[in-house]
Amino acid sequence: MKLKLDENLGLRGKGLLVQAGHDVVTVHEQGLRGASDEALFSICAGERRALITLDRGFGHVLRFPPQQSAGIVVIQHSAPLSGAALLDRLQDFLSLLELNPLDGKLWVVEPGRVRIHVDR
């Protein structure tokens, strides 16, 4: 799967996702730091890359319709998010990804559960 890590994640977790067989790029690697959320959403949609982010704003389905994307993954966390906690959330994401398609959906990954928003 093609994934993009938002700038709020940097390179954290990239190795885990690549090791699981995914094509992963970061906002920083593509020179997109500081891009507006709308621009980032549009770029991800054009590249058919699912966005993984800590930005809860991407959970607003009217502003960022998941069905117009390759998928959006919002990692929920309590501040501060430790590296170990982030890796745990990404592992939860990977486990669910083996059984469920992400394309066109919003996944909110929380400690111990993943909520999936499906357009009706």
Protein Blocks (a to p, Z undefined) as FASTA:
>chain_A
ZZdddfklmmnoklmmmmnopacddfklnopghiafklmmmmmmmnopacddfblklmmm
klmgfklpgbdcdddddddddfklmmmmmmmmmmmmmmpcfehpacdddehiacddddZZ
